Amino acid sequence: MEPQNLSKVTEFQLLGFQNLLGWQSLLFAIFLCFYFLTITGNMLIIVVVSEDPRLRSPMYTFLQHLSFLEIWYTSTTVPLLLANLVSWGHTLSFPACMAQLYFFVFFGATECFLLAAMAYDRYLAICSPLHYSLLMSPDNCAVLVTVSWVTGVGTGFLPSLMISKLDFCGPNRINHFFCDLPPLMQLSCSSVYVTEMAIFVLSIAVLCICFLLTLMSYVFIVSSILRIPSTSGRMKTFSTCGSHLAVVTIYYGTMISMYVRPNAHLSPEINKIISVFYTVVTPLLNPVIYSLRNKDFKEAVRKIMRMKCGVYREKAKGSVLAQ
């Protein structure tokens, strides 16, 4: 029997939110606003932490790396989403699609490791304050940050490599707003069982383990908070940790519901809504929850603003006197 000739897909068409044609302009405005605030908020964190010597603690080092990561993580998907809302049916070449998939997994996995490291940092600060400076020294902090990034780099290779080895014979329409794992596997004309199981195991290893480690840290933190004699102190610490845990739960919950479910497929529209939470919403919530509600960070922002305003006033006076 002669082998069947199958045409190989060389590009993919992203359908995006085509079922909401009447809402395209509103969605574009909302997502653009979220993207702008995400980039601005995370850039503000990076600048303020770099400028203020008082924010050189491990907590802010982790936060600075998280902000840097969030900028690239959301930029992996949102600009293409915005472009697709302006001109429907945006296409990506096969290599570009695989590159987007790799960076999405890389940044997503790195965020999981960083969130777990940040939770461990808070656990040490609250539960072992006397040993905190020793256990979370600058060197140990640098090791945790480096391991998070390097492990994220390695995590991104397996899914993108396995997906790139699949056969795609058509159709080439991805019913999503970026090149994600579930819709790509649905388009493949070859067997995806091994790929699906490998991604399932990897998702459990990264998402579930990091989430459990993060959750364990917060359980010990809450247990320690309950022993604080001051009611106001308990409420203040509970408020901060509760906000952190809420953002972590949203991120991990949506990611786990998307990737830790073998042989189960939700409708494409539900998948898109879930994806919006971890690609658009949580990158915006992180700078708000971790920094803008922090007293020391807000004081650092005010100090920098006063310094900048003072410099501008001096320059203005100098230009007036020169005239």
C-alpha positions in Angstrom: 0.0 0.0 0.0 1.4 3.4 -0.9 1.8 5.8 1.9 -0.8 8.5 2.2 0.3 11.9 1.2 -0.5 14.4 4.0 0.0 18.1 3.7 2.0 19.6 6.5 0.7 22.7 8.3 3.2 25.5 8.1 1.2 28.2 9.9 -1.6 28.4 12.4 -4.6 30.8 12.5 -5.6 32.0 16.0 -9.4 32.4 16.2 -9.3 34.3 19.5 -12.7 35.5 20.7 -14.4 35.2 17.3 -17.7 34.2 19.0 -17.9 37.7 20.6 -17.7 39.8 17.5 -20.0 42.4 19.0 -17.7 42.8 22.0 -14.3 43.1 20.2 -13.9 46.8 20.9 -14.8 46.6 24.5 -12.6 43.5 25.0 -9.7 45.3 23.3 -10.1 48.3 25.6 -10.3 46.1 28.7 -7.3 43.9 27.9 -5.2 46.9 26.7 -5.9 48.7 30.1 -5.0 45.5 32.0 -1.8 45.1 29.9 -0.8 48.8 30.4 -1.4 48.6 34.2 0.5 45.3 34.4 3.6 46.7 32.6 3.5 50.0 34.5 3.0 48.4 37.9 5.7 45.8 37.5 8.1 48.4 36.1 7.4 50.6 39.1 8.4 47.8 41.4 11.6 47.1 39.6 12.6 50.8 39.6 11.6 51.5 43.2 13.4 48.4 44.6 16.5 49.3 42.6 16.5 52.9 43.8 15.7 52.5 47.5 18.5 50.9 49.6 15.9 50.0 52.4 14.3 47.6 50.0 17.3 45.4 49.6 15.9 42.5 51.6 15.3 39.0 50.1 11.6 39.6 50.0 12.0 42.5 47.6 14.7 40.7 45.6 12.1 37.9 44.9 9.5 40.5 44.2 11.8 42.3 41.7 12.4 39.1 39.8 8.7 38.2 39.9 7.9 41.7 38.4 10.5 41.2 35.7 9.1 37.8 34.9 5.5 39.1 34.8 6.3 41.7 32.2 7.6 39.0 29.8 5.1 36.4 30.8 2.1 38.6 30.0 3.9 40.0 26.9 4.1 36.5 25.5 0.3 36.3 25.0 -1.5 39.6 25.4 0.0 41.6 22.5 -1.1 38.9 20.1 -4.5 38.8 21.8 -4.8 42.5 21.2 -3.7 42.2 17.6 -6.3 39.5 17.0 -9.1 41.7 18.4 -8.1 44.4 16.0 -7.7 42.2 12.9 -9.4 38.8 13.2 -7.7 35.6 12.1 -4.1 36.5 13.0 -1.7 33.8 11.7 1.5 32.5 13.2 4.2 30.4 11.5 4.9 27.0 12.9 8.3 28.0 14.4 6.7 31.2 15.9 3.9 29.2 17.4 6.4 26.8 19.0 8.5 29.7 20.3 5.4 31.3 21.9 4.6 27.9 23.5 8.1 27.5 24.9 8.3 31.0 26.4 4.8 30.6 27.8 5.7 27.4 29.6 9.1 28.7 30.6 7.8 31.9 32.2 4.8 30.1 33.7 6.9 27.4 35.4 9.4 30.0 36.6 6.6 31.9 38.3 5.5 28.7 40.1 9.0 28.2 41.5 9.4 31.9 42.4 6.0 31.9 44.2 7.0 28.8 46.2 10.4 30.5 47.1 8.6 33.7 48.2 6.2 31.7 50.4 9.2 30.0 52.0 10.8 33.4 52.5 7.7 34.6 54.3 7.5 31.4 56.4 11.1 31.9 57.6 10.5 35.6 58.3 7.3 35.0 60.4 8.0 31.5 61.9 11.8 31.7 62.4 12.6 35.4 62.7 15.7 34.8 64.9 17.3 32.6 62.2 15.9 34.4 59.2 19.1 36.4 58.3 21.1 33.2 58.5 18.7 30.9 56.6 17.7 33.5 54.0 21.1 35.2 53.5 21.8 37.1 50.2 23.6 34.0 48.9 20.8 31.6 49.7 18.3 34.1 48.2 20.4 34.2 45.0 20.5 30.4 44.8 16.7 30.1 45.1 16.3 32.8 42.4 18.8 31.1 40.1 17.3 27.7 40.6 13.8 29.1 39.8 15.0 30.6 36.5 17.2 27.7 35.4 14.5 25.1 36.2 11.9 27.2 34.3 14.2 27.2 31.3 14.5 23.5 31.4 10.8 22.9 32.0 9.8 24.8 28.8 11.8 22.4 26.5 9.8 19.2 27.0 6.3 20.4 26.0 7.4 22.5 23.1 9.7 19.7 21.8 7.1 17.0 22.0 4.4 19.3 20.4 6.8 20.2 17.6 7.3 16.5 16.8 3.6 15.9 16.3 2.1 15.8 12.8 -0.3 18.6 11.8 -2.1 17.9 8.6 -5.0 20.4 8.9 -7.1 22.2 9.8 -4.8 24.9 11.1 -7.3 26.9 13.1 -6.4 27.2 16.8 -9.6 28.0 18.8 -7.7 30.0 21.3 -5.9 33.4 21.6 -2.4 31.9 21.8 -0.6 28.7 21.0 -1.5 26.6 24.0 -1.0 22.9 24.7 -4.6 21.6 24.7 -5.8 23.2 21.4 -2.6 22.2 19.7 -2.9 18.6 20.7 -6.5 18.6 19.4 -5.3 19.7 16.0 -2.7 17.0 15.6 -3.4 14.2 13.2 -1.0 11.8 15.0 -1.4 10.0 18.3 -1.0 12.4 21.2 -1.3 9.8 24.1 2.4 9.8 25.0 2.6 13.6 24.7 -0.5 14.1 26.7 0.7 11.8 29.5 4.2 13.4 29.6 2.7 16.9 29.9 0.2 15.7 32.5 3.1 14.3 34.6 5.2 17.4 34.1 2.2 19.6 35.1 1.7 17.6 38.3 5.4 17.8 39.1 5.5 21.6 38.6 2.1 22.9 39.4 0.9 20.6 42.2 4.2 20.3 44.0 4.9 24.0 43.9 1.3 24.7 45.0 1.5 22.2 47.9 4.9 23.7 49.0 3.4 27.2 48.9 0.3 26.1 50.7 2.3 24.4 53.4 4.3 27.5 54.0 1.1 29.5 54.5 -0.4 26.9 56.8 2.7 27.3 59.1 2.4 31.0 58.7 -1.3 31.1 59.8 -0.5 28.8 62.7 2.2 31.2 63.8 -0.1 34.2 63.4 -2.7 32.6 65.6 -0.2 32.7 68.5 0.3 36.5 68.2 -1.1 38.0 71.3 -2.1 41.4 69.8 -5.4 41.3 67.9 -4.4 44.2 65.7 -1.2 42.4 64.8 -3.0 39.2 63.9 -5.5 41.1 61.7 -2.8 43.0 59.9 -0.7 39.9 59.2 -3.8 37.9 58.3 -4.8 40.6 55.8 -1.4 40.6 54.0 -1.1 36.8 53.9 -4.7 36.3 53.0 -4.2 38.6 49.9 -1.1 36.7 48.9 -2.8 33.3 49.3 -5.8 34.5 47.3 -3.6 35.5 44.3 -1.6 32.3 44.5 -4.8 30.2 44.7 -6.3 32.0 41.6 -3.1 31.4 39.6 -2.5 27.8 40.6 -6.2 26.9 40.6 -6.7 28.0 37.0 -3.5 26.5 35.8 -4.2 23.2 37.4 -7.7 23.1 36.1 -6.3 23.6 32.6 -3.3 21.2 32.5 -3.8 18.6 35.2 -6.7 16.8 33.6 -5.7 14.0 31.1 -8.2 12.9 28.5 -10.6 15.6 29.6 -11.5 18.5 27.3 -13.5 21.5 28.4 -15.2 23.6 25.8 -12.8 26.0 23.9 -14.7 29.0 25.3 -14.3 27.8 28.9 -10.6 27.2 28.2 -10.2 30.8 27.0 -11.9 32.3 30.1 -9.7 30.2 32.4 -6.6 31.2 30.4 -7.5 34.9 30.8 -7.1 34.6 34.6 -3.5 33.3 34.5 -2.3 35.3 31.5 -4.0 38.7 32.1 -5.5 38.9 35.6 -2.9 37.5 38.0 0.1 39.4 36.3 -1.9 42.6 37.2 -2.9 41.5 40.7 0.7 40.5 41.8 2.1 44.1 41.9 -1.0 45.3 43.6 -1.1 42.6 46.3 2.6 42.2 46.9 3.8 45.9 46.7 1.2 48.6 46.4 -0.5 47.4 49.7 2.9 47.3 51.4 3.7 50.3 53.8 7.5 50.3 53.2 7.1 50.1 49.5 4.6 53.0 49.4 6.9 55.1 51.6 9.7 54.3 49.2 7.6 55.5 46.2 6.7 58.7 48.0 10.4 59.3 48.8 11.5 58.8 45.2 8.6 61.1 44.0 9.7 63.8 46.4 13.3 63.5 45.3 12.3 63.6 41.6 10.0 66.6 42.2 12.8 68.4 44.1 15.2 67.9 41.2 12.7 69.2 38.7 12.0 72.3 40.8 15.7 73.0 41.1 16.1 72.7 37.3 13.1 75.0 36.8 14.6 77.6 39.1 17.9 77.3 37.4 16.4 77.9 34.0 14.4 80.9 35.2 17.5 82.5 36.8 19.5 81.8 33.6 17.0 83.9 31.7 
